[in-house]
């Protein structure tokens, strides 16, 4: 009997991919090639492997889900939100702690936001998962950088037409007051915004699958956060049905140790680690 095999592709977007020149369209306003905002080394090749899984193993897939990072330009994790204590700009890849804000080293550009920012940073640091990182403006809603990698989109479009199925697309990150690495819930859920709270329907859908193959970018952040949240809400049998496709994801530069620790922790929790070739064989056998 055919098994329910589910492919989950986390944030397969242009801004996260180290795209070659042929994949960089000209900006119609400047004429210069558009550039990914936060390219992860190895991500382009990862996405090509994901596309091959869909094209060559798609008959064995029962479902495909894509998560899509979706930010406003003004976001608590973007430089546009912040200024240095002397009024200067805050550079990307700056970590900001609550203590820094209380000391006046970094401040929100909107002074009225200060109480909410401090409450957020205190809650984030209490959770113990992340510290606030200021990333380059990325995956801005409506932008080229926020669009899905061309090979992945073409492959899942072909899958949709061949199977008469629909790829589920889950947007995350549009609340500018909280970081939203995970597709399951924001780092600090907003009580007034259901989209930041635990996505129980998503968890339930994954739990129905016989196997969930997890791919995407970046392995050190959004893949990690999503998988950790999924694992928290599954029993041992559910965790054993998860597969991290390790050559279809890569870490952000400088976060290799965190990525390796994540893989080790997930393996210890019962999640399987596999290569795209191993997964492809399973998909092709499931027809």
C-alpha positions as CSV (number, residue, x, y, z in Angstrom):
1,X,0.0,0.0,0.0
2,X,1.3,3.5,-0.8
3,X,2.5,5.4,2.2
4,X,1.8,9.0,3.0
5,X,5.2,10.7,2.4
6,X,5.3,14.4,3.0
7,X,8.1,16.8,1.8
8,X,8.6,19.9,3.9
9,X,10.8,22.6,2.3
10,X,11.6,25.4,4.7
11,X,12.2,28.9,3.3
12,X,13.6,27.9,-0.2
13,X,13.8,31.6,-1.1
14,X,16.2,33.6,-3.3
15,X,17.5,35.8,-0.4
16,X,18.9,32.7,1.3
17,X,20.6,31.2,-1.7
18,X,24.1,31.7,-3.1
19,X,22.8,32.0,-6.6
20,X,25.1,32.0,-9.6
21,X,24.9,34.9,-12.1
22,X,22.5,33.1,-14.4
23,X,19.9,33.2,-11.6
24,X,20.2,36.9,-10.9
25,X,17.7,39.0,-12.9
26,X,18.4,42.7,-13.6
27,X,16.8,45.2,-11.3
28,X,14.5,47.1,-13.7
29,X,15.2,50.4,-11.9
30,X,19.0,50.2,-11.7
31,X,19.8,47.7,-14.4
32,X,22.3,45.9,-12.1
33,X,21.8,42.2,-11.1
34,X,19.7,41.7,-8.0
35,X,21.6,40.1,-5.2
36,X,20.4,37.7,-2.4
37,X,20.3,39.6,0.9
38,X,21.4,36.7,3.1
39,X,23.0,34.0,1.0
40,X,23.9,30.7,2.7
41,X,26.9,28.9,1.2
42,X,25.7,25.7,-0.5
43,X,22.1,26.7,-0.5
44,X,21.8,26.9,-4.3
45,X,23.0,23.3,-4.7
46,X,20.7,22.3,-1.8
47,X,17.7,23.6,-3.6
48,X,18.7,21.9,-6.8
49,X,18.8,18.6,-4.9
50,X,15.3,19.4,-3.5
51,X,14.1,20.1,-7.0
52,X,15.5,16.7,-8.2
53,X,13.7,14.9,-5.3
54,X,10.4,16.4,-6.5
55,X,11.0,15.8,-10.2
56,X,12.5,12.3,-9.9
57,X,10.6,11.1,-6.8
58,X,7.4,13.1,-7.0
59,X,5.2,10.1,-7.8
60,X,6.0,8.8,-4.3
61,X,5.0,12.1,-2.5
62,X,1.6,12.5,-1.0
63,X,2.1,16.1,0.0
64,X,4.5,19.0,-0.3
65,X,4.6,22.0,2.1
66,X,6.7,25.1,1.6
67,X,7.3,27.7,4.3
68,X,7.9,31.3,3.1
69,X,9.7,33.8,5.3
70,X,7.7,37.1,4.8
71,X,8.9,40.3,6.4
72,X,8.1,44.0,6.4
73,X,11.0,46.3,5.8
74,X,10.6,47.7,9.3
75,X,11.1,44.6,11.5
76,X,12.7,44.1,14.9
77,X,15.4,41.9,13.4
78,X,16.2,44.4,10.6
79,X,18.7,47.4,10.7
80,X,15.9,49.7,9.7
81,X,14.3,49.3,13.2
82,X,17.4,50.3,15.2
83,X,19.9,53.0,15.8
84,X,23.0,53.2,17.8
85,X,23.0,55.1,21.1
86,X,24.8,58.0,19.3
87,X,22.2,58.0,16.5
88,X,24.3,56.1,14.0
89,X,23.3,53.1,12.0
90,X,23.2,49.5,13.3
91,X,25.0,47.1,11.1
92,X,23.7,43.7,10.0
93,X,24.9,40.8,12.2
94,X,24.8,42.8,15.3
95,X,23.5,41.0,18.4
96,X,21.3,43.1,20.7
97,X,20.5,42.1,24.3
98,X,18.1,43.7,26.7
99,X,21.0,45.0,28.7
100,X,22.4,46.8,25.6
101,X,19.1,48.6,25.2
102,X,18.8,49.5,28.9
103,X,22.4,50.9,28.7
104,X,21.4,53.0,25.7
105,X,23.9,51.3,23.3
106,X,21.1,50.4,20.9
107,X,17.7,51.9,20.7
108,X,14.6,51.6,18.5
109,X,14.4,54.4,16.1
110,X,10.8,55.0,17.3
111,X,11.2,56.1,21.0
112,X,7.6,55.0,21.7
113,X,8.6,51.4,20.9
114,X,11.1,51.2,23.7
115,X,8.8,49.5,26.4
116,X,7.6,46.9,23.9
117,X,11.1,46.2,22.7
118,X,12.4,45.7,26.3
119,X,9.5,43.4,27.1
120,X,10.2,41.4,23.9
121,X,14.0,41.1,24.6
122,X,13.4,40.0,28.2
123,X,10.9,37.3,27.0
124,X,13.2,36.2,24.2
125,X,16.2,35.8,26.5
126,X,14.2,34.0,29.2
127,X,13.2,31.4,26.6
128,X,16.9,30.6,26.1
129,X,16.7,29.7,22.4
130,X,18.1,32.8,20.7
131,X,19.4,36.3,21.3
132,X,18.1,39.0,18.9
133,X,20.2,39.1,15.8
134,X,20.0,42.1,13.4
135,X,19.9,40.5,9.9
136,X,20.1,42.4,6.6
137,X,16.7,43.3,5.3
138,X,15.6,40.1,3.7
139,X,12.5,38.3,2.3
140,X,10.6,41.6,2.1
141,X,7.0,40.9,1.2
142,X,6.6,41.2,-2.6
143,X,10.3,41.3,-3.4
144,X,12.4,39.1,-5.7
145,X,14.4,38.0,-2.7
146,X,11.2,36.7,-1.0
147,X,10.3,34.5,-4.1
148,X,10.9,30.8,-4.1
149,X,14.1,29.5,-5.8
150,X,13.3,29.0,-9.5
151,X,14.3,25.4,-9.7
152,X,12.2,24.4,-6.6
153,X,9.2,26.4,-7.8
154,X,9.4,24.9,-11.3
155,X,9.7,21.4,-9.9
156,X,6.7,21.7,-7.5
157,X,4.6,23.3,-10.3
158,X,5.3,20.3,-12.4
159,X,4.3,18.1,-9.5
160,X,1.1,20.0,-9.0
161,X,0.1,19.6,-12.6
162,X,1.0,15.9,-12.7
163,X,-0.8,15.0,-9.5
164,X,-3.6,17.5,-9.5
165,X,-2.3,18.4,-6.0
166,X,-1.6,21.7,-4.4
167,X,1.6,22.5,-2.6
168,X,0.8,24.1,0.8
169,X,2.4,27.4,1.3
170,X,2.8,28.7,4.8
171,X,3.9,32.3,5.3
172,X,5.7,33.4,8.5
173,X,7.4,36.4,9.8
174,X,5.0,39.3,8.9
175,X,4.6,40.4,12.5
176,X,7.4,43.0,12.9
177,X,7.6,42.7,16.7
178,X,8.8,39.1,17.0
179,X,11.3,36.9,15.3
180,X,9.7,34.0,13.5
181,X,12.4,31.4,12.5
182,X,10.1,28.5,13.1
183,X,7.1,27.7,10.8
184,X,5.4,26.3,13.9
185,X,5.3,29.5,16.1
186,X,7.2,32.7,16.7
187,X,10.0,32.9,19.1
188,X,7.9,35.1,21.4
189,X,4.2,34.6,20.4
190,X,2.1,37.8,20.3
191,X,-1.1,37.3,22.3
192,X,-3.0,39.5,19.8
193,X,-1.7,37.8,16.7
194,X,-2.8,34.2,16.1
195,X,-0.3,33.9,13.2
196,X,2.5,34.0,15.8
197,X,1.0,31.3,18.0
198,X,1.3,27.5,17.8
199,X,0.1,26.3,14.4
200,X,-1.7,23.2,15.6
201,X,-3.2,22.5,12.2
202,X,0.3,22.3,10.7
203,X,1.5,20.0,13.4
204,X,-1.6,17.8,13.0
205,X,-1.1,17.5,9.3
206,X,2.6,16.4,9.7
207,X,1.5,13.9,12.4
208,X,-0.7,12.2,9.9
209,X,2.2,11.4,7.5
210,X,4.0,8.1,7.5
211,X,7.2,10.0,7.0
212,X,8.1,13.7,6.8
213,X,11.2,14.7,4.9
214,X,12.6,18.1,6.1
215,X,14.7,20.2,3.9
216,X,15.4,23.9,3.4
217,X,17.4,26.9,4.7
218,X,19.1,27.7,6.8
219,X,20.0,24.5,8.8
220,X,21.2,26.6,11.7
221,X,18.2,28.8,12.0
222,X,14.8,28.3,10.4
223,X,15.2,24.5,9.7
224,X,16.5,24.1,13.2
225,X,13.8,26.2,14.9
226,X,11.0,24.5,12.9
227,X,12.2,21.0,13.6
228,X,12.7,21.6,17.3
229,X,9.2,22.9,17.6
230,X,7.8,20.0,15.7
231,X,9.7,17.5,17.8
232,X,8.4,19.2,21.0
233,X,4.8,18.4,19.9
234,X,5.3,14.7,18.8
235,X,5.6,11.5,20.8
236,X,8.5,9.1,20.2
237,X,6.7,7.4,17.3
238,X,6.0,10.7,15.6
239,X,9.6,11.8,16.0
240,X,10.8,8.5,14.4
241,X,8.8,9.5,11.3
242,X,10.8,12.7,10.8
243,X,13.8,12.7,8.4
244,X,16.3,15.5,8.1
245,X,17.7,15.5,4.6
246,X,21.1,16.8,5.5
247,X,22.5,17.5,2.0
248,X,19.4,19.6,1.3
249,X,20.2,22.2,4.0
250,X,23.2,24.3,5.0
251,X,24.1,26.6,8.0
252,X,24.6,30.3,8.1
253,X,28.3,31.1,8.1
254,X,29.6,31.2,11.6
255,X,26.9,28.9,13.0
256,X,28.4,25.6,12.0
257,X,28.8,24.4,15.6
258,X,25.1,25.3,16.4
259,X,24.1,23.4,13.3
260,X,26.1,20.3,14.3
261,X,24.6,20.4,17.8
262,X,21.1,20.6,16.3
263,X,21.7,17.5,14.2
264,X,23.1,15.6,17.1
265,X,20.2,16.6,19.3
266,X,17.6,15.6,16.8
267,X,19.3,12.2,16.2
268,X,19.3,11.7,19.9
269,X,15.5,12.5,20.0
270,X,14.8,9.8,17.4
271,X,14.8,11.9,14.2
272,X,16.5,10.1,11.3
273,X,19.3,11.8,9.3
274,X,19.5,10.9,5.6
275,X,20.9,12.0,2.3
276,X,18.9,13.0,-0.8
277,X,19.9,9.9,-2.6
278,X,18.5,7.7,0.2
279,X,15.3,9.7,0.3
280,X,15.0,9.5,-3.5
281,X,15.2,5.7,-3.4
282,X,12.4,5.6,-0.8
283,X,10.2,7.9,-2.9
284,X,10.7,6.0,-6.1
285,X,9.8,2.8,-4.2
286,X,6.5,4.3,-3.0
287,X,4.5,4.1,-6.2
